[in-house]
């Protein structure tokens, strides 16, 4: 599995937070950005001032993003060098603008960046989001398809959803994962599976599991069906047979070694007792 080619910072969407009230939320947004490979954070008049230690403490490996965040006085200044911007909002505004989902926005941003444009996503205040004037400065409205009954999202949550969709589009491979599945033991052969059946059914016969006797064929078929559906590999067959052997209380090399060790310890204690002088 090959790793994706990571774009240069100039080829990534910019995240812009407008008058964020809490440093913790800025830190959470930076953490979300770091999770999905975004690097540039711009802040417009954060309420609690800047720099903010709470933002850095909540960034969790996104400290570099916090440390390099740029401050601006207003949205116009913060987006002046960008060609395409999205205003994230859960409210409908009386503006004639396209409205897109995070997935559609990711497609459009990717295409714009491929064409040499810089793009940005704008997030509003925790309590009341973006003003209509701020939305008007952006090219499109980006809205997240939350349940209308409760559309409120934390700033960090909103950033992570948008960043996730961007990352998916960048990878452009629905099956890509950062690490492969652990290599399995080879698939068990039918012969190995049949021996498991014999072992299990023999052990169950010993404890009179199949009752009444006339139902035994039906119960055996059900048990075999369970294990056939599991597509067991060789290691799993060995594990199951070991478990059956343990339940049968069959002696094992481990138990033999433990018994021999205990016997040796008892013999040593006996010798020590015999060598005493017999005095009190």
Sine and cosine of phi, psi and omega as CSV:
sin_phi,cos_phi,sin_psi,cos_psi,sin_omega,cos_omega
0.00,0.00,0.90,-0.44,-0.04,-1.00
-0.99,0.14,0.51,-0.86,0.02,-1.00
-0.99,0.16,0.51,-0.86,0.03,-1.00
-0.94,0.34,0.46,-0.89,0.10,-1.00
-0.98,0.21,0.84,-0.54,-0.04,-1.00
-1.00,0.08,0.80,-0.60,-0.02,-1.00
-0.96,0.30,0.32,-0.95,0.09,-1.00
-0.94,0.34,0.45,-0.89,0.01,-1.00
-0.79,0.61,-0.58,0.82,-0.01,-1.00
-0.93,0.37,-0.25,0.97,0.00,-1.00
-0.98,-0.21,0.33,0.94,-0.02,-1.00
-0.89,-0.45,0.49,-0.87,0.09,-1.00
-0.88,0.48,0.57,-0.82,0.06,-1.00
-1.00,-0.09,0.67,-0.74,0.07,-1.00
-0.98,-0.20,0.79,-0.62,-0.06,-1.00
-0.84,-0.54,0.85,-0.53,0.01,-1.00
-0.94,-0.33,0.81,-0.59,-0.06,-1.00
-0.98,-0.17,0.90,-0.44,0.12,-0.99
0.74,0.67,0.73,0.68,0.04,-1.00
-0.88,0.47,0.73,-0.68,-0.13,-0.99
-0.98,0.18,-0.59,0.80,-0.14,-0.99
-0.89,-0.46,0.73,-0.69,0.07,-1.00
-0.86,0.52,-0.56,0.83,0.01,-1.00
-0.85,0.53,-0.61,0.79,-0.01,-1.00
-0.95,0.32,-0.56,0.83,0.09,-1.00
-0.91,0.42,-0.68,0.74,0.05,-1.00
-0.88,0.47,-0.66,0.75,0.01,-1.00
-0.90,0.43,-0.62,0.79,0.04,-1.00
-0.91,0.42,-0.66,0.75,0.02,-1.00
-0.90,0.44,-0.63,0.77,0.04,-1.00
-0.89,0.46,-0.70,0.71,0.03,-1.00
-0.88,0.48,-0.67,0.75,0.04,-1.00
-0.87,0.49,-0.73,0.68,-0.02,-1.00
-0.88,0.47,-0.61,0.79,0.02,-1.00
-0.82,0.58,-0.60,0.80,-0.14,-0.99
-0.87,-0.49,0.39,0.92,0.22,-0.98
0.99,0.12,0.18,0.98,0.08,-1.00
-1.00,0.04,0.53,-0.85,-0.16,-0.99
-0.78,-0.62,-0.39,0.92,-0.14,-0.99
-0.97,-0.25,0.87,-0.49,0.00,-1.00
-0.89,-0.45,0.76,-0.65,0.07,-1.00
-0.86,-0.50,0.69,-0.73,-0.07,-1.00
-0.87,-0.50,0.72,-0.70,0.08,-1.00
-0.94,-0.35,0.94,-0.33,0.07,-1.00
0.69,0.73,0.90,0.43,0.08,-1.00
-0.86,0.51,0.70,-0.72,-0.16,-0.99
-0.86,0.52,-0.67,0.74,-0.10,-0.99
-1.00,-0.02,0.28,0.96,0.06,-1.00
0.99,0.15,0.11,-0.99,-0.05,-1.00
-0.49,-0.87,0.65,-0.76,0.06,1.00
-0.95,0.32,0.28,-0.96,-0.10,-1.00
-0.70,-0.71,0.89,-0.45,-0.06,-1.00
-0.91,0.40,-0.51,0.86,0.02,-1.00
-0.92,0.40,-0.56,0.83,0.06,-1.00
-0.90,0.43,-0.70,0.71,-0.03,-1.00
-0.92,0.39,-0.63,0.77,-0.02,-1.00
-0.91,0.42,-0.50,0.87,-0.04,-1.00
-1.00,-0.07,0.02,1.00,-0.05,-1.00
-0.97,0.23,-0.46,0.89,0.06,-1.00
0.72,0.69,0.98,0.22,-0.03,-1.00
0.97,0.26,0.06,1.00,0.14,-0.99
-0.97,-0.25,0.36,0.93,-0.04,-1.00
-0.87,0.50,-0.58,0.81,0.00,-1.00
-0.88,0.47,-0.57,0.82,0.04,-1.00
-0.92,0.39,-0.68,0.74,0.04,-1.00
-0.90,0.44,-0.72,0.70,-0.04,-1.00
-0.88,0.47,-0.54,0.84,-0.06,-1.00
-0.99,-0.14,0.13,0.99,0.00,-1.00
-0.88,0.47,0.62,-0.79,0.01,-1.00
-0.97,-0.26,0.63,-0.77,-0.02,-1.00
-0.98,-0.19,0.60,-0.80,0.01,-1.00
-0.67,-0.74,0.37,-0.93,-0.01,-1.00
-1.00,0.07,-0.50,0.86,-0.01,-1.00
-0.44,-0.90,0.15,-0.99,-0.07,-1.00
-0.92,0.38,-0.58,0.82,0.01,-1.00
-0.86,0.51,-0.72,0.69,0.01,-1.00
-0.91,0.40,-0.63,0.78,-0.07,-1.00
-0.94,0.34,-0.39,0.92,-0.05,-1.00
-0.93,-0.37,0.15,0.99,-0.12,-0.99
-0.86,0.52,-0.54,0.84,-0.05,-1.00
-1.00,-0.08,0.10,1.00,-0.04,-1.00
-0.98,-0.18,0.51,-0.86,-0.01,-1.00
-0.99,-0.16,-0.41,0.91,-0.06,-1.00
-0.64,-0.77,0.81,-0.58,-0.03,-1.00
-0.73,-0.68,0.52,-0.85,0.02,-1.00
-0.86,-0.52,0.72,-0.70,0.09,-1.00
-0.99,-0.16,0.89,-0.45,0.02,-1.00
-1.00,0.09,0.78,-0.62,0.01,-1.00
-0.39,-0.92,0.54,-0.84,0.07,-1.00
-0.99,-0.13,-0.08,1.00,-0.04,-1.00
-0.96,-0.27,0.57,-0.82,0.07,-1.00
-0.98,0.21,0.76,-0.65,0.02,-1.00
-0.94,-0.35,0.51,-0.86,-0.03,-1.00
-0.99,0.16,0.89,0.45,-0.05,-1.00
-0.71,-0.70,0.63,-0.78,0.00,-1.00
-1.00,0.08,0.99,0.14,-0.01,-1.00
-0.71,-0.70,0.47,-0.88,0.09,-1.00
-0.92,0.39,0.56,-0.83,0.02,-1.00
-0.87,-0.49,0.83,-0.56,-0.08,-1.00
-0.77,-0.63,0.41,-0.91,0.11,-0.99
-0.99,0.12,0.23,-0.97,0.06,-1.00
-0.85,0.53,-0.61,0.79,0.00,-1.00
-0.92,0.40,-0.69,0.73,0.03,-1.00
-0.92,0.40,-0.65,0.76,0.03,-1.00
-0.88,0.48,-0.63,0.78,0.02,-1.00
-0.88,0.48,-0.67,0.74,0.06,-1.00
-0.86,0.50,-0.75,0.66,-0.06,-1.00
-0.91,0.42,-0.65,0.76,0.02,-1.00
-0.90,0.44,-0.67,0.74,0.01,-1.00
-0.86,0.51,-0.72,0.70,-0.01,-1.00
-0.91,0.42,-0.63,0.78,0.02,-1.00
-0.90,0.43,-0.68,0.73,0.00,-1.00
-0.91,0.41,-0.63,0.78,0.08,-1.00
-0.85,0.52,-0.51,0.86,0.02,-1.00
-1.00,0.07,0.14,0.99,0.06,-1.00
1.00,0.00,0.16,0.99,-0.01,-1.00
-1.00,-0.07,0.44,-0.90,0.12,-0.99
-0.99,-0.17,0.62,-0.79,-0.07,-1.00
-0.78,-0.63,0.37,-0.93,0.01,-1.00
-0.54,-0.84,0.43,-0.90,0.05,-1.00
-0.85,-0.53,0.79,-0.61,-0.11,-0.99
-0.96,-0.27,0.75,-0.66,0.01,-1.00
-0.87,-0.49,0.67,-0.74,-0.10,-0.99
-1.00,-0.04,-0.19,-0.98,-0.06,-1.00
-0.93,0.36,0.46,-0.89,-0.02,-1.00
-0.86,0.51,-0.65,0.76,-0.14,-0.99
-1.00,0.08,-0.57,0.82,-0.09,-1.00
-0.59,-0.81,0.28,0.96,0.19,-0.98
0.93,0.37,-0.64,-0.76,-0.03,-1.00
-0.98,-0.22,0.52,-0.85,0.10,-1.00
-0.97,0.22,0.29,-0.96,0.05,-1.00
-0.88,0.47,-0.58,0.81,0.04,-1.00
-0.90,0.44,-0.62,0.78,0.02,-1.00
-0.94,0.35,-0.67,0.75,0.05,-1.00
-0.88,0.48,-0.61,0.79,-0.02,-1.00
-0.89,0.45,-0.46,0.89,0.01,-1.00
-0.97,0.26,-0.23,0.97,-0.03,-1.00
-0.99,-0.13,0.32,-0.95,-0.06,-1.00
-0.98,0.18,-0.61,0.79,-0.06,-1.00
-0.61,-0.79,0.31,-0.95,0.10,-1.00
-0.99,-0.17,0.77,-0.63,0.08,-1.00
-0.95,-0.33,0.85,-0.53,0.00,-1.00
-0.79,-0.61,0.65,-0.76,-0.07,-1.00
-1.00,-0.04,0.73,-0.68,-0.09,-1.00
-0.97,0.24,0.92,0.39,0.05,-1.00
-1.00,0.10,0.15,-0.99,0.08,-1.00
-0.92,0.39,0.84,-0.55,-0.02,-1.00
-0.85,0.53,-0.40,0.91,0.01,-1.00
-0.92,0.38,-0.39,0.92,0.06,-1.00
-0.48,-0.88,1.00,0.00,-0.14,-0.99
-1.00,-0.09,0.00,1.00,-0.09,-1.00
-0.97,0.23,0.79,-0.61,0.06,-1.00
-0.84,-0.54,0.60,-0.80,0.18,-0.98
-0.91,0.42,0.52,-0.86,-0.02,-1.00
-0.83,0.56,-0.71,0.70,0.00,-1.00
-0.88,0.47,-0.61,0.79,0.04,-1.00
-0.90,0.43,-0.70,0.72,-0.01,-1.00
-0.89,0.46,-0.66,0.75,0.01,-1.00
-0.90,0.44,-0.67,0.74,-0.06,-1.00
-0.92,0.39,-0.55,0.84,0.03,-1.00
-0.92,0.38,-0.70,0.72,0.02,-1.00
-0.92,0.40,-0.68,0.73,-0.01,-1.00
-0.91,0.42,-0.59,0.81,0.02,-1.00
-0.90,0.44,-0.72,0.70,0.01,-1.00
-0.90,0.43,-0.60,0.80,0.07,-1.00
-0.88,0.47,-0.72,0.70,-0.03,-1.00
-0.88,0.48,-0.66,0.75,0.05,-1.00
-0.85,0.52,-0.70,0.71,-0.02,-1.00
-0.92,0.38,-0.60,0.80,0.01,-1.00
-0.90,0.43,-0.69,0.72,0.01,-1.00
-0.93,0.35,-0.62,0.79,0.04,-1.00
0.81,0.59,0.62,0.79,0.01,-1.00
-0.46,-0.89,0.97,-0.25,-0.08,-1.00
-0.89,0.45,-0.35,0.94,-0.04,-1.00
-0.99,-0.12,-0.07,1.00,-0.08,-1.00
-0.95,0.32,0.71,-0.71,0.12,-0.99
-0.72,-0.69,0.41,-0.91,-0.06,-1.00
-0.94,0.35,-0.27,0.96,0.08,-1.00
-0.52,-0.85,0.52,-0.85,-0.04,-1.00
-0.99,0.17,0.22,-0.97,0.11,-0.99
-0.91,0.42,0.56,-0.83,0.04,-1.00
-0.88,0.48,0.69,-0.72,-0.03,-1.00
-0.90,0.44,0.78,-0.62,-0.03,-1.00
-0.99,0.12,0.39,-0.92,0.19,-0.98
-0.89,0.46,0.46,-0.89,0.00,-1.00
-0.83,0.56,0.53,-0.85,0.03,-1.00
-0.85,0.53,0.68,-0.73,0.02,-1.00
-0.92,0.38,0.62,-0.79,0.07,-1.00
-0.98,0.22,0.26,-0.97,0.05,-1.00
-0.89,0.46,-0.59,0.80,0.02,-1.00
-0.88,0.48,-0.68,0.73,0.03,-1.00
-0.90,0.43,-0.63,0.78,0.03,-1.00
-0.91,0.40,-0.66,0.75,0.00,-1.00
-0.90,0.43,-0.60,0.80,0.05,-1.00
-0.92,0.39,-0.56,0.83,0.10,-0.99
-0.88,0.47,-0.71,0.70,0.03,-1.00
-0.84,0.54,-0.73,0.68,-0.03,-1.00
-0.87,0.50,-0.70,0.71,-0.02,-1.00
-0.89,0.46,-0.76,0.65,-0.04,-1.00
-0.89,0.45,-0.72,0.69,-0.05,-1.00
-0.92,0.38,-0.59,0.81,0.06,-1.00
-0.90,0.43,-0.67,0.75,0.02,-1.00
-0.91,0.42,-0.62,0.79,0.01,-1.00
-0.94,0.33,-0.54,0.84,0.08,-1.00
-0.89,0.46,-0.62,0.78,-0.03,-1.00
-0.88,0.47,-0.50,0.87,-0.01,-1.00
-0.97,-0.24,0.29,0.96,0.08,-1.00
0.83,0.56,0.70,0.72,-0.03,-1.00
-0.95,0.32,-0.62,0.79,-0.12,-0.99
-0.99,0.13,1.00,-0.04,0.01,-1.00
-0.75,-0.66,0.65,-0.76,-0.14,0.99
-0.95,0.33,0.34,-0.94,-0.09,-1.00
-0.82,0.58,-0.55,0.84,-0.04,-1.00
-0.93,0.37,-0.29,0.96,0.03,-1.00
-1.00,-0.01,-0.04,1.00,-0.06,-1.00
-0.82,0.57,-0.74,0.67,-0.04,-1.00
-0.85,0.53,-0.65,0.76,0.00,-1.00
-0.92,0.39,-0.67,0.74,0.00,-1.00
-0.91,0.41,-0.63,0.78,0.03,-1.00
-0.89,0.45,-0.70,0.72,0.01,-1.00
-0.87,0.50,-0.66,0.76,0.02,-1.00
-0.89,0.45,-0.69,0.72,0.02,-1.00
-0.89,0.46,-0.71,0.71,-0.01,-1.00
-0.90,0.44,-0.60,0.80,0.02,-1.00
-0.89,0.46,-0.64,0.77,0.01,-1.00
-0.85,0.53,-0.74,0.67,-0.06,-1.00
-0.97,0.26,-0.51,0.86,0.05,-1.00
-0.92,0.38,-0.60,0.80,0.03,-1.00
-0.91,0.42,-0.47,0.88,-0.09,-1.00
-0.96,0.29,-0.24,0.97,-0.01,-1.00
0.77,0.64,0.84,0.54,-0.11,-0.99
-0.92,0.40,0.57,-0.82,0.13,-0.99
-0.99,-0.13,0.05,-1.00,-0.11,-0.99
-0.89,0.45,-0.64,0.77,0.00,-1.00
-0.91,0.42,-0.64,0.77,0.02,-1.00
-0.90,0.43,-0.62,0.78,0.07,-1.00
-0.88,0.48,-0.71,0.70,0.00,-1.00
-0.89,0.46,-0.65,0.76,0.00,-1.00
-0.90,0.44,-0.70,0.71,-0.01,-1.00
-0.91,0.42,-0.66,0.75,0.00,-1.00
-0.93,0.38,-0.56,0.83,0.10,-1.00
-0.90,0.43,-0.65,0.76,0.03,-1.00
-0.90,0.43,-0.65,0.76,0.02,-1.00
-0.90,0.44,-0.68,0.73,0.01,-1.00
-0.88,0.48,-0.64,0.77,0.02,-1.00
-0.90,0.43,-0.65,0.76,0.02,-1.00
-0.92,0.39,-0.48,0.88,0.08,-1.00
-0.97,0.25,-0.11,0.99,-0.06,-1.00
0.85,0.52,0.59,0.81,0.03,-1.00
-0.96,0.26,0.71,-0.71,0.04,-1.00
-0.84,0.54,0.61,-0.79,0.01,-1.00
-0.82,-0.58,0.34,-0.94,0.06,-1.00
-0.82,0.57,-0.59,0.81,0.01,-1.00
-0.89,0.45,-0.71,0.70,-0.01,-1.00
-0.92,0.38,-0.60,0.80,0.04,-1.00
-0.88,0.47,-0.69,0.72,0.01,-1.00
-0.91,0.42,-0.64,0.77,0.00,-1.00
-0.91,0.42,-0.67,0.75,0.01,-1.00
-0.90,0.44,-0.68,0.73,0.01,-1.00
-0.89,0.46,-0.62,0.78,0.02,-1.00
-0.91,0.42,-0.67,0.74,0.01,-1.00
-0.91,0.42,-0.64,0.77,0.01,-1.00
-0.91,0.42,-0.64,0.77,0.02,-1.00
-0.91,0.42,-0.64,0.77,0.03,-1.00
-0.90,0.43,-0.64,0.77,0.02,-1.00
-0.91,0.42,-0.63,0.78,0.01,-1.00
-0.91,0.42,-0.63,0.77,0.03,-1.00
-0.89,0.46,-0.67,0.74,0.03,-1.00
-0.90,0.44,-0.61,0.79,0.02,-1.00
-0.89,0.45,-0.68,0.73,0.02,-1.00
-0.90,0.44,-0.62,0.78,0.01,-1.00
-0.90,0.44,-0.62,0.79,0.01,-1.00
-0.92,0.39,-0.62,0.78,0.00,-1.00
-0.92,0.38,-0.48,0.88,-0.06,-1.00
-0.99,0.12,0.00,1.00,0.00,-1.00
-0.94,0.35,0.34,-0.94,-0.05,-1.00
-1.00,0.03,-0.03,1.00,0.07,-1.00
0.98,0.18,0.03,1.00,0.00,-1.00
-1.00,0.02,0.39,-0.92,0.04,-1.00
-0.99,0.17,0.00,0.00,0.00,0.00
